[in-house]
Amino acid sequence: MNQVIVTSKDELENIILLSIRKVLFERESSSNPQDQDTIFSIKEACTFLNLAQQTLYSFTSKREIPFIKKGKKLYFRKSELKNWLMEGKKKSKAEIEKEDS
């Protein structure tokens, strides 16, 4: 039996965006496993996360994001940043409905 799912434009965009991110993360992690251990500087991490430096410093001071501190320098593992991003993933209505059935 075919079901019609009604969703808003924003929810649909979010589902598509999350699907694209998932595919890109899977492709990236399977293509070059050594790339997962890449160490980023603060500037590189900001670029990767698309965040301002001030925001990233705020996350580190509150210990909301994984980081490495060596002396006065901050470093970030790419794999840990990806995991941190995915922790914020919200389930779509379709995913929730699939779990319920």
ZADOBA-315848 format. One record per residue: residue in three letters; z, x, y of N, C-alpha, C in turn. Coordinates in nm, 2 decimals, always signed. Layout:
% residues N
aa=Ala, n_up=Z, n_east=X, n_north=Y, ca_up=Z, ca_east=X, ca_north=Y, c_up=Z, c_east=X, c_north=Y $
...
END
This chain:
% residues 101
aa=Met, n_up=+0.00, n_east=+0.08, n_north=-0.12, ca_up=+0.00, ca_east=+0.00, ca_north=+0.00, c_up=+0.00, c_east=+0.09, c_north=+0.12 $
aa=Asn, n_up=-0.09, n_east=+0.06, n_north=+0.21, ca_up=-0.10, ca_east=+0.14, ca_north=+0.34, c_up=+0.00, c_east=+0.09, c_north=+0.44 $
aa=Gln, n_up=+0.07, n_east=+0.19, n_north=+0.50, ca_up=+0.17, ca_east=+0.15, ca_north=+0.60, c_up=+0.11, c_east=+0.20, c_north=+0.74 $
aa=Val, n_up=+0.14, n_east=+0.12, n_north=+0.84, ca_up=+0.10, ca_east=+0.15, ca_north=+0.97, c_up=+0.23, c_east=+0.20, c_north=+1.04 $
aa=Ile, n_up=+0.22, n_east=+0.32, n_north=+1.10, ca_up=+0.34, ca_east=+0.38, ca_north=+1.16, c_up=+0.31, c_east=+0.37, c_north=+1.31 $
aa=Val, n_up=+0.40, n_east=+0.31, n_north=+1.39, ca_up=+0.38, ca_east=+0.30, ca_north=+1.53, c_up=+0.47, c_east=+0.41, c_north=+1.59 $
aa=Thr, n_up=+0.41, n_east=+0.49, n_north=+1.68, ca_up=+0.49, ca_east=+0.60, ca_north=+1.75, c_up=+0.44, c_east=+0.61, c_north=+1.89 $
aa=Ser, n_up=+0.52, n_east=+0.67, n_north=+1.97, ca_up=+0.48, ca_east=+0.69, ca_north=+2.11, c_up=+0.39, c_east=+0.82, c_north=+2.12 $
aa=Lys, n_up=+0.33, n_east=+0.83, n_north=+2.24, ca_up=+0.24, ca_east=+0.95, ca_north=+2.26, c_up=+0.32, c_east=+1.08, c_north=+2.25 $
aa=Asp, n_up=+0.44, n_east=+1.08, n_north=+2.31, ca_up=+0.53, ca_east=+1.19, ca_north=+2.31, c_up=+0.57, c_east=+1.23, c_north=+2.17 $
aa=Glu, n_up=+0.61, n_east=+1.13, n_north=+2.09, ca_up=+0.65, ca_east=+1.16, ca_north=+1.95, c_up=+0.53, c_east=+1.22, c_north=+1.87 $
aa=Leu, n_up=+0.41, n_east=+1.16, n_north=+1.89, ca_up=+0.29, ca_east=+1.21, ca_north=+1.82, c_up=+0.26, c_east=+1.36, c_north=+1.87 $
aa=Glu, n_up=+0.27, n_east=+1.39, n_north=+2.00, ca_up=+0.25, ca_east=+1.52, ca_north=+2.04, c_up=+0.35, c_east=+1.62, c_north=+1.98 $
aa=Asn, n_up=+0.47, n_east=+1.58, n_north=+1.97, ca_up=+0.58, ca_east=+1.66, ca_north=+1.91, c_up=+0.55, c_east=+1.69, c_north=+1.77 $
aa=Ile, n_up=+0.51, n_east=+1.59, n_north=+1.69, ca_up=+0.47, ca_east=+1.60, ca_north=+1.55, c_up=+0.36, c_east=+1.70, c_north=+1.54 $
aa=Ile, n_up=+0.26, n_east=+1.69, n_north=+1.62, ca_up=+0.14, ca_east=+1.78, ca_north=+1.61, c_up=+0.18, c_east=+1.92, c_north=+1.65 $
aa=Leu, n_up=+0.26, n_east=+1.94, n_north=+1.75, ca_up=+0.31, ca_east=+2.07, ca_north=+1.80, c_up=+0.39, c_east=+2.14, c_north=+1.69 $
aa=Leu, n_up=+0.48, n_east=+2.06, n_north=+1.63, ca_up=+0.57, ca_east=+2.12, ca_north=+1.52, c_up=+0.48, c_east=+2.16, c_north=+1.40 $
aa=Ser, n_up=+0.38, n_east=+2.08, n_north=+1.37, ca_up=+0.29, ca_east=+2.11, ca_north=+1.26, c_up=+0.22, c_east=+2.24, c_north=+1.28 $
aa=Ile, n_up=+0.17, n_east=+2.25, n_north=+1.40, ca_up=+0.09, ca_east=+2.37, ca_north=+1.44, c_up=+0.18, c_east=+2.49, c_north=+1.43 $
aa=Arg, n_up=+0.30, n_east=+2.48, n_north=+1.49, ca_up=+0.40, ca_east=+2.60, ca_north=+1.48, c_up=+0.43, c_east=+2.63, c_north=+1.34 $
aa=Lys, n_up=+0.45, n_east=+2.53, n_north=+1.26, ca_up=+0.48, ca_east=+2.56, ca_north=+1.12, c_up=+0.37, c_east=+2.64, c_north=+1.05 $
aa=Val, n_up=+0.25, n_east=+2.59, n_north=+1.07, ca_up=+0.13, ca_east=+2.66, ca_north=+1.01, c_up=+0.12, c_east=+2.80, c_north=+1.06 $
aa=Leu, n_up=+0.14, n_east=+2.82, n_north=+1.19, ca_up=+0.13, ca_east=+2.96, ca_north=+1.25, c_up=+0.24, c_east=+3.05, c_north=+1.20 $
aa=Phe, n_up=+0.36, n_east=+3.00, n_north=+1.19, ca_up=+0.47, ca_east=+3.08, ca_north=+1.14, c_up=+0.45, c_east=+3.12, c_north=+0.99 $
aa=Glu, n_up=+0.40, n_east=+3.02, n_north=+0.91, ca_up=+0.38, ca_east=+3.05, ca_north=+0.77, c_up=+0.26, c_east=+3.15, c_north=+0.75 $
aa=Arg, n_up=+0.16, n_east=+3.13, n_north=+0.83, ca_up=+0.04, ca_east=+3.23, ca_north=+0.82, c_up=+0.09, c_east=+3.37, c_north=+0.86 $
aa=Glu, n_up=+0.17, n_east=+3.37, n_north=+0.97, ca_up=+0.21, ca_east=+3.50, ca_north=+1.02, c_up=+0.30, c_east=+3.57, c_north=+0.93 $
aa=Ser, n_up=+0.40, n_east=+3.50, n_north=+0.87, ca_up=+0.49, ca_east=+3.56, ca_north=+0.78, c_up=+0.43, c_east=+3.60, c_north=+0.64 $
aa=Ser, n_up=+0.33, n_east=+3.53, n_north=+0.60, ca_up=+0.26, ca_east=+3.57, ca_north=+0.47, c_up=+0.16, c_east=+3.68, c_north=+0.50 $
aa=Ser, n_up=+0.10, n_east=+3.69, n_north=+0.62, ca_up=+0.00, ca_east=+3.79, ca_north=+0.64, c_up=+0.05, c_east=+3.93, c_north=+0.65 $
aa=Asn, n_up=+0.17, n_east=+3.95, n_north=+0.71, ca_up=+0.22, ca_east=+4.08, ca_north=+0.73, c_up=+0.37, c_east=+4.08, c_north=+0.72 $
aa=Pro, n_up=+0.43, n_east=+4.10, n_north=+0.60, ca_up=+0.57, ca_east=+4.10, ca_north=+0.59, c_up=+0.65, c_east=+4.20, c_north=+0.67 $
aa=Gln, n_up=+0.59, n_east=+4.32, n_north=+0.70, ca_up=+0.65, ca_east=+4.42, ca_north=+0.78, c_up=+0.67, c_east=+4.38, c_north=+0.92 $
aa=Asp, n_up=+0.58, n_east=+4.29, n_north=+0.96, ca_up=+0.58, ca_east=+4.24, ca_north=+1.10, c_up=+0.71, c_east=+4.16, c_north=+1.13 $
aa=Gln, n_up=+0.78, n_east=+4.11, n_north=+1.02, ca_up=+0.90, ca_east=+4.03, ca_north=+1.04, c_up=+1.01, c_east=+4.12, c_north=+1.09 $
aa=Asp, n_up=+1.01, n_east=+4.25, n_north=+1.06, ca_up=+1.12, ca_east=+4.34, ca_north=+1.10, c_up=+1.09, c_east=+4.40, c_north=+1.24 $
aa=Thr, n_up=+0.99, n_east=+4.35, n_north=+1.31, ca_up=+0.96, ca_east=+4.41, ca_north=+1.44, c_up=+1.08, c_east=+4.39, c_north=+1.53 $
aa=Ile, n_up=+1.11, n_east=+4.50, n_north=+1.60, ca_up=+1.22, ca_east=+4.49, ca_north=+1.70, c_up=+1.16, c_east=+4.47, c_north=+1.84 $
aa=Phe, n_up=+1.21, n_east=+4.37, n_north=+1.91, ca_up=+1.17, ca_east=+4.35, ca_north=+2.05, c_up=+1.27, c_east=+4.40, c_north=+2.15 $
aa=Ser, n_up=+1.22, n_east=+4.44, n_north=+2.26, ca_up=+1.30, ca_east=+4.47, ca_north=+2.38, c_up=+1.33, c_east=+4.33, c_north=+2.45 $
aa=Ile, n_up=+1.41, n_east=+4.33, n_north=+2.55, ca_up=+1.44, ca_east=+4.21, ca_north=+2.62, c_up=+1.31, c_east=+4.14, c_north=+2.68 $
aa=Lys, n_up=+1.22, n_east=+4.23, n_north=+2.73, ca_up=+1.10, ca_east=+4.17, ca_north=+2.79, c_up=+1.01, c_east=+4.12, c_north=+2.68 $
aa=Glu, n_up=+1.00, n_east=+4.19, n_north=+2.57, ca_up=+0.91, ca_east=+4.14, ca_north=+2.46, c_up=+0.97, c_east=+4.01, c_north=+2.40 $
aa=Ala, n_up=+1.10, n_east=+4.00, n_north=+2.39, ca_up=+1.16, ca_east=+3.88, ca_north=+2.34, c_up=+1.14, c_east=+3.76, c_north=+2.43 $
aa=Cys, n_up=+1.14, n_east=+3.79, n_north=+2.56, ca_up=+1.12, ca_east=+3.68, ca_north=+2.66, c_up=+0.98, c_east=+3.63, c_north=+2.65 $
aa=Thr, n_up=+0.88, n_east=+3.72, n_north=+2.63, ca_up=+0.74, ca_east=+3.68, ca_north=+2.62, c_up=+0.72, c_east=+3.60, c_north=+2.49 $
aa=Phe, n_up=+0.78, n_east=+3.65, n_north=+2.38, ca_up=+0.77, ca_east=+3.58, ca_north=+2.25, c_up=+0.83, c_east=+3.44, c_north=+2.26 $
aa=Leu, n_up=+0.94, n_east=+3.43, n_north=+2.32, ca_up=+1.01, ca_east=+3.30, ca_north=+2.33, c_up=+0.97, c_east=+3.21, c_north=+2.45 $
aa=Asn, n_up=+0.89, n_east=+3.27, n_north=+2.54, ca_up=+0.85, ca_east=+3.21, ca_north=+2.66, c_up=+0.97, c_east=+3.16, c_north=+2.74 $
aa=Leu, n_up=+1.06, n_east=+3.26, n_north=+2.76, ca_up=+1.19, ca_east=+3.23, ca_north=+2.84, c_up=+1.20, c_east=+3.34, c_north=+2.95 $
aa=Ala, n_up=+1.27, n_east=+3.30, n_north=+3.05, ca_up=+1.30, ca_east=+3.39, ca_north=+3.16, c_up=+1.41, c_east=+3.49, c_north=+3.11 $
aa=Gln, n_up=+1.41, n_east=+3.61, n_north=+3.17, ca_up=+1.51, ca_east=+3.71, ca_north=+3.13, c_up=+1.65, c_east=+3.65, c_north=+3.15 $
aa=Gln, n_up=+1.67, n_east=+3.59, n_north=+3.26, ca_up=+1.80, ca_east=+3.53, ca_north=+3.30, c_up=+1.85, c_east=+3.44, c_north=+3.19 $
aa=Thr, n_up=+1.76, n_east=+3.35, n_north=+3.14, ca_up=+1.79, ca_east=+3.26, ca_north=+3.03, c_up=+1.83, c_east=+3.33, c_north=+2.91 $
aa=Leu, n_up=+1.75, n_east=+3.43, n_north=+2.87, ca_up=+1.78, ca_east=+3.51, ca_north=+2.75, c_up=+1.92, c_east=+3.58, c_north=+2.76 $
aa=Tyr, n_up=+1.94, n_east=+3.64, n_north=+2.88, ca_up=+2.07, ca_east=+3.70, ca_north=+2.90, c_up=+2.19, c_east=+3.60, c_north=+2.89 $
aa=Ser, n_up=+2.16, n_east=+3.48, n_north=+2.94, ca_up=+2.27, ca_east=+3.38, ca_north=+2.93, c_up=+2.29, c_east=+3.34, c_north=+2.78 $
aa=Phe, n_up=+2.19, n_east=+3.33, n_north=+2.70, ca_up=+2.20, ca_east=+3.30, ca_north=+2.56, c_up=+2.28, c_east=+3.41, c_north=+2.48 $
aa=Thr, n_up=+2.25, n_east=+3.54, n_north=+2.52, ca_up=+2.32, ca_east=+3.65, ca_north=+2.45, c_up=+2.47, c_east=+3.65, c_north=+2.50 $
aa=Ser, n_up=+2.50, n_east=+3.63, n_north=+2.62, ca_up=+2.64, ca_east=+3.63, ca_north=+2.67, c_up=+2.72, c_east=+3.52, c_north=+2.60 $
aa=Lys, n_up=+2.65, n_east=+3.41, n_north=+2.57, ca_up=+2.72, ca_east=+3.30, ca_north=+2.50, c_up=+2.71, c_east=+3.31, c_north=+2.35 $
aa=Arg, n_up=+2.65, n_east=+3.41, n_north=+2.31, ca_up=+2.62, ca_east=+3.44, ca_north=+2.16, c_up=+2.55, c_east=+3.32, c_north=+2.10 $
aa=Glu, n_up=+2.45, n_east=+3.26, n_north=+2.17, ca_up=+2.38, ca_east=+3.15, ca_north=+2.11, c_up=+2.25, c_east=+3.20, c_north=+2.04 $
aa=Ile, n_up=+2.22, n_east=+3.32, n_north=+2.05, ca_up=+2.10, ca_east=+3.38, ca_north=+1.99, c_up=+2.13, c_east=+3.51, c_north=+1.93 $
aa=Pro, n_up=+2.07, n_east=+3.54, n_north=+1.81, ca_up=+2.10, ca_east=+3.67, ca_north=+1.75, c_up=+2.04, c_east=+3.79, c_north=+1.83 $
aa=Phe, n_up=+2.12, n_east=+3.89, n_north=+1.84, ca_up=+2.07, ca_east=+4.01, ca_north=+1.91, c_up=+2.14, c_east=+4.13, c_north=+1.86 $
aa=Ile, n_up=+2.08, n_east=+4.25, n_north=+1.90, ca_up=+2.14, ca_east=+4.38, ca_north=+1.87, c_up=+2.17, c_east=+4.45, c_north=+2.00 $
aa=Lys, n_up=+2.29, n_east=+4.50, n_north=+2.01, ca_up=+2.32, ca_east=+4.58, ca_north=+2.14, c_up=+2.35, c_east=+4.72, c_north=+2.10 $
aa=Lys, n_up=+2.28, n_east=+4.81, n_north=+2.16, ca_up=+2.29, ca_east=+4.95, ca_north=+2.14, c_up=+2.31, c_east=+5.01, c_north=+2.28 $
aa=Gly, n_up=+2.43, n_east=+5.06, n_north=+2.31, ca_up=+2.46, ca_east=+5.10, ca_north=+2.44, c_up=+2.46, c_east=+4.98, c_north=+2.54 $
aa=Lys, n_up=+2.38, n_east=+5.00, n_north=+2.64, ca_up=+2.36, ca_east=+4.89, ca_north=+2.74, c_up=+2.23, c_east=+4.81, c_north=+2.71 $
aa=Lys, n_up=+2.16, n_east=+4.85, n_north=+2.61, ca_up=+2.03, ca_east=+4.79, ca_north=+2.58, c_up=+2.04, c_east=+4.67, c_north=+2.48 $
aa=Leu, n_up=+1.96, n_east=+4.57, n_north=+2.50, ca_up=+1.96, ca_east=+4.46, ca_north=+2.40, c_up=+1.82, c_east=+4.46, c_north=+2.33 $
aa=Tyr, n_up=+1.83, n_east=+4.43, n_north=+2.20, ca_up=+1.71, ca_east=+4.43, ca_north=+2.11, c_up=+1.72, c_east=+4.30, c_north=+2.03 $
aa=Phe, n_up=+1.61, n_east=+4.26, n_north=+1.98, ca_up=+1.60, ca_east=+4.14, ca_north=+1.90, c_up=+1.50, c_east=+4.16, c_north=+1.78 $
aa=Arg, n_up=+1.54, n_east=+4.11, n_north=+1.66, ca_up=+1.45, ca_east=+4.11, ca_north=+1.55, c_up=+1.36, c_east=+3.98, c_north=+1.56 $
aa=Lys, n_up=+1.23, n_east=+4.01, n_north=+1.54, ca_up=+1.14, ca_east=+3.90, ca_north=+1.54, c_up=+1.17, c_east=+3.79, c_north=+1.44 $
aa=Ser, n_up=+1.21, n_east=+3.83, n_north=+1.32, ca_up=+1.24, ca_east=+3.73, ca_north=+1.21, c_up=+1.36, c_east=+3.64, c_north=+1.25 $
aa=Glu, n_up=+1.46, n_east=+3.71, n_north=+1.31, ca_up=+1.58, ca_east=+3.63, ca_north=+1.36, c_up=+1.55, c_east=+3.53, c_north=+1.47 $
aa=Leu, n_up=+1.46, n_east=+3.58, n_north=+1.56, ca_up=+1.42, ca_east=+3.49, ca_north=+1.67, c_up=+1.34, c_east=+3.37, c_north=+1.61 $
aa=Lys, n_up=+1.26, n_east=+3.39, n_north=+1.51, ca_up=+1.18, ca_east=+3.28, ca_north=+1.45, c_up=+1.28, c_east=+3.18, c_north=+1.39 $
aa=Asn, n_up=+1.38, n_east=+3.23, n_north=+1.31, ca_up=+1.48, ca_east=+3.15, ca_north=+1.25, c_up=+1.56, c_east=+3.07, c_north=+1.35 $
aa=Trp, n_up=+1.59, n_east=+3.14, n_north=+1.46, ca_up=+1.67, ca_east=+3.07, ca_north=+1.57, c_up=+1.59, c_east=+2.95, c_north=+1.63 $
aa=Leu, n_up=+1.46, n_east=+2.98, n_north=+1.65, ca_up=+1.37, ca_east=+2.87, ca_north=+1.70, c_up=+1.37, c_east=+2.75, c_north=+1.60 $
aa=Met, n_up=+1.35, n_east=+2.78, n_north=+1.48, ca_up=+1.34, ca_east=+2.68, ca_north=+1.38, c_up=+1.47, c_east=+2.60, c_north=+1.36 $
aa=Glu, n_up=+1.58, n_east=+2.66, n_north=+1.39, ca_up=+1.71, ca_east=+2.58, ca_north=+1.39, c_up=+1.71, c_east=+2.47, c_north=+1.48 $
aa=Gly, n_up=+1.63, n_east=+2.48, n_north=+1.59, ca_up=+1.63, ca_east=+2.37, ca_north=+1.69, c_up=+1.53, c_east=+2.26, c_north=+1.66 $
aa=Lys, n_up=+1.46, n_east=+2.27, n_north=+1.54, ca_up=+1.36, ca_east=+2.18, ca_north=+1.50, c_up=+1.42, c_east=+2.04, c_north=+1.48 $
aa=Lys, n_up=+1.36, n_east=+1.94, n_north=+1.54, ca_up=+1.41, ca_east=+1.80, ca_north=+1.51, c_up=+1.31, c_east=+1.74, c_north=+1.42 $
aa=Lys, n_up=+1.36, n_east=+1.66, n_north=+1.33, ca_up=+1.27, ca_east=+1.59, ca_north=+1.23, c_up=+1.20, c_east=+1.48, c_north=+1.30 $
aa=Ser, n_up=+1.07, n_east=+1.46, n_north=+1.26, ca_up=+0.99, ca_east=+1.35, ca_north=+1.31, c_up=+1.03, c_east=+1.22, c_north=+1.24 $
aa=Lys, n_up=+0.99, n_east=+1.11, n_north=+1.29, ca_up=+1.02, ca_east=+0.98, ca_north=+1.22, c_up=+0.96, c_east=+0.98, c_north=+1.08 $
aa=Ala, n_up=+0.84, n_east=+1.04, n_north=+1.07, ca_up=+0.78, ca_east=+1.04, ca_north=+0.93, c_up=+0.86, c_east=+1.12, c_north=+0.83 $
aa=Glu, n_up=+0.92, n_east=+1.24, n_north=+0.88, ca_up=+1.00, ca_east=+1.32, ca_north=+0.79, c_up=+1.13, c_east=+1.25, c_north=+0.75 $
aa=Ile, n_up=+1.19, n_east=+1.17, n_north=+0.85, ca_up=+1.31, ca_east=+1.10, ca_north=+0.82, c_up=+1.28, c_east=+0.99, c_north=+0.72 $
aa=Glu, n_up=+1.17, n_east=+0.91, n_north=+0.75, ca_up=+1.13, ca_east=+0.80, ca_north=+0.66, c_up=+1.10, c_east=+0.85, c_north=+0.52 $
aa=Lys, n_up=+1.04, n_east=+0.97, n_north=+0.51, ca_up=+1.01, ca_east=+1.03, ca_north=+0.38, c_up=+1.14, c_east=+1.06, c_north=+0.30 $
aa=Glu, n_up=+1.24, n_east=+1.11, n_north=+0.37, ca_up=+1.37, ca_east=+1.14, ca_north=+0.31, c_up=+1.44, c_east=+1.02, c_north=+0.26 $
aa=Asp, n_up=+1.42, n_east=+0.91, n_north=+0.34, ca_up=+1.49, ca_east=+0.79, ca_north=+0.30, c_up=+1.43, c_east=+0.72, c_north=+0.18 $
aa=Ser, n_up=+1.30, n_east=+0.74, n_north=+0.16, ca_up=+1.24, ca_east=+0.67, ca_north=+0.05, c_up=+1.25, c_east=+0.74, c_north=-0.08 $
END
